[in-house]
Amino acid sequence: MPHLVAILAYDRLCTFEFGCAVELFALQRPELGVEWYRHVVCAVEPGPLRAMGGVRVEAAHGLAALRRANTIVIPGWRDADERPPEPLLNALRRAHARGVRLASICSGVFVLAHAGVLEGRRATTHWRYLPRLAERFPGIQVVESSLYVDEGPVITSAGSAAGLDMLLHLVRRDFGPGVANRVAQRLVMPPHRDGGQAQYVPRPMPRTPEQSGIARLMDWMRENLRQHHSVESMAKRSHLSRRSLQRRFLEAAGMSPGEWLIRERIALAKELLETHASRPIEEVAELAGFGSVESMRRHFRLRGLVSPASYRRQFGLKRPSVGGAKPGQQTGEPVSLPFAPD
């Protein structure tokens, strides 16, 4: 029999993540020439179930259908602070004991965490939930930067769209890269995204921007990122001892002065790569204060980002073809778009 995927549904369902799983596993794909998945949607509680956006879902199956599943997909859980129903947790524990593959999207990791199947394993979730997951479940090795984490029988993914990356990874595991690439083409998405979710996390801002001279120091440094800075030079400019500077910086920004400086430089470099397609990458590295492309590339990599060149290809704005420019050629300054592209 073809591999059976059970997709959970529950009240206050995350519609997008549920839809991703349905798209991957429920859509028939005869053009692939393989015996594609079977699927069932399993209601965790009596329906009809409310889903985000005013949608109602009526599932033909309940938790009993999980006994036949080879893979169980848990879309984002409705509330990271709410313990899932005990019948669901028991069903997942039994499935895990049978060797069923469990896969969660975004906050669905909390369902697996409550079931106890992540104890001693690596796992990830949306960057907003990472601290909460680490604090409430210290036995889990929380991975902060990955789009998804494959631990064999248990796979977890980051935020909503990262669920597609993870589900496509499952296809690759089951059918090989050739089939996975063709499915990705049909989804109009890359077969594999480089880098991790760190590149999508907003840079942290000072918690108390009005705080004494630290805020003024931050503003001045943002305007002068191209210059060389050290903890000693920062302390001298703010008329503080090195120790006082580090303490006040931690209070204001939640990180050390050196880490803050690198993040600001990366943020400026990303902005230049996105909006100035004609600037050489060497110039971007210099303007952002990295000094060299090698240094900029290394700091990008250490924070889970793709290389600067790959970042520009993925996120850089492209000027429409005008005059002698070739279609798709990146030239000059960015142009205003009438809508935000998908």
Helices and strands as residue ranges (DSSP letters): E 4-9, H 15-26, G 30-32, E 38-43, E 49-51, E 55-57, G 63-68, E 71-74, H 86-97, E 101-104, G 106-108, H 109-115, E 122-123, H 130-136, E 141-142, E 148-150, E 154-157, H 162-175, H 177-187, G 197-200, H 212-223, H 231-237, H 242-253, H 257-275, H 281-287, H 293-302, H 308-315
